[in-house]
Amino acid sequence: MLPRILVADDDDGVRQLLRLIFARAGFDVIEAASGEQALARAVDSDPNVILLDIMMPGMDGYDTCRQLKSDSRTKGVPVIFVSALEDRLGRNSAARYGADDWIKKPIGPRDLVARVQTVMNRRLTYGALA
């Protein structure tokens, strides 16, 4: 069974690029164009990891992450913020809302996949110890 990744970004081009990168790396890719869609798809598709943009219309990435982490059905799924923002306040907010990692755009495809796999492996390792 392929690992499943949920990509939530309001930019169609970014979603297409991430779909291509992760499909080539052997992932099943699910997409969401908003925070609201991400919440619904996270419950329906049972992803192994969620890539989440911060700046989306309506519900932003922070609120989406907070809701994912407060829902018993999705709280154990690692959430990784992918953003062009690079401020300490944003990173602290991400951690406060329960994000597992923060990746700054731009990032090369190999490095992106490696970071995602590291977060997934960390979750598997710590989950096995719990």
C-alpha positions in Angstrom: 0.0 0.0 0.0 1.4 3.4 -1.0 1.8 6.1 1.7 -0.9 8.7 1.3 -0.2 12.4 1.5 -2.8 15.2 1.6 -1.6 18.4 -0.1 -3.6 21.5 1.0 -2.8 24.6 -1.0 -5.1 27.2 -2.6 -2.7 27.5 -5.6 -3.5 25.0 -8.4 0.0 25.2 -9.8 1.6 24.4 -6.4 -0.8 21.4 -5.9 0.0 20.1 -9.4 3.8 20.4 -8.8 3.5 18.6 -5.4 1.3 15.9 -6.9 3.9 15.2 -9.5 6.8 15.2 -7.0 5.1 12.9 -4.6 3.5 10.6 -7.2 7.0 10.0 -8.6 8.3 9.3 -5.1 5.6 6.6 -4.7 2.9 8.4 -2.8 -0.8 8.4 -3.3 -1.6 12.1 -3.4 -4.9 13.6 -2.3 -5.5 17.4 -2.9 -7.4 20.1 -1.1 -7.8 23.7 -2.2 -8.8 25.1 1.1 -8.6 24.5 4.9 -12.2 23.3 4.9 -11.5 20.8 2.1 -8.4 19.7 3.9 -10.4 18.9 7.1 -13.0 16.8 5.1 -10.4 15.0 3.0 -8.2 14.2 6.0 -11.1 12.3 7.6 -12.2 10.7 4.3 -8.8 9.7 3.0 -6.9 8.7 6.1 -3.5 10.3 5.0 -0.2 9.3 6.5 1.0 12.9 6.4 -0.5 16.4 5.6 1.3 19.2 3.8 -0.4 22.4 4.6 -0.1 25.9 3.2 -0.5 28.7 5.7 -2.0 31.5 3.6 -5.3 30.2 2.2 -8.6 32.1 1.9 -11.2 31.4 4.5 -9.7 29.1 7.0 -5.9 29.6 7.1 -3.4 26.9 7.7 -3.0 27.6 11.4 -6.8 27.1 12.1 -6.8 24.1 9.9 -3.9 22.5 11.8 -5.6 23.4 15.1 -8.8 21.6 14.1 -6.9 18.6 12.7 -5.0 18.2 15.9 -8.2 18.6 18.1 -10.1 15.9 16.1 -9.6 12.4 17.4 -9.8 11.0 13.9 -6.9 13.1 12.6 -4.8 14.2 15.6 -2.2 11.6 15.1 -1.5 12.5 11.5 1.7 14.5 11.1 1.2 18.1 9.7 3.9 19.9 7.9 3.6 23.5 7.0 5.0 24.5 3.6 5.3 28.2 3.3 7.3 31.0 1.8 7.0 32.9 5.1 10.2 32.7 7.2 9.5 34.5 10.4 10.0 33.2 13.9 6.5 34.2 14.9 5.1 32.0 12.1 7.2 29.0 13.2 6.2 29.4 16.8 2.5 29.7 15.8 2.9 26.5 13.8 4.3 24.6 16.7 1.7 26.0 19.1 -1.1 24.7 16.8 0.5 21.3 16.7 2.5 21.2 13.4 5.2 18.5 13.2 7.5 20.5 10.9 7.9 23.6 8.8 9.4 23.6 5.3 10.3 26.9 3.7 9.6 27.4 0.0 11.4 27.0 -2.3 12.8 23.6 -1.6 14.1 21.0 -4.1 12.0 17.9 -4.8 14.5 15.4 -3.3 14.9 17.5 -0.1 11.1 17.9 0.2 10.4 14.2 -0.1 13.2 13.4 2.3 11.8 15.8 4.9 8.3 14.3 4.6 9.7 10.8 4.9 11.6 11.8 8.0 8.5 13.2 9.7 6.6 10.0 8.8 9.4 7.8 10.1 9.6 9.8 13.3 5.9 9.3 13.8 6.2 5.6 13.2 9.1 5.2 15.6 7.6 7.3 18.4 4.2 5.7 17.8 5.8 2.2 18.3 7.3 3.4 21.5 4.1 4.8 23.0 
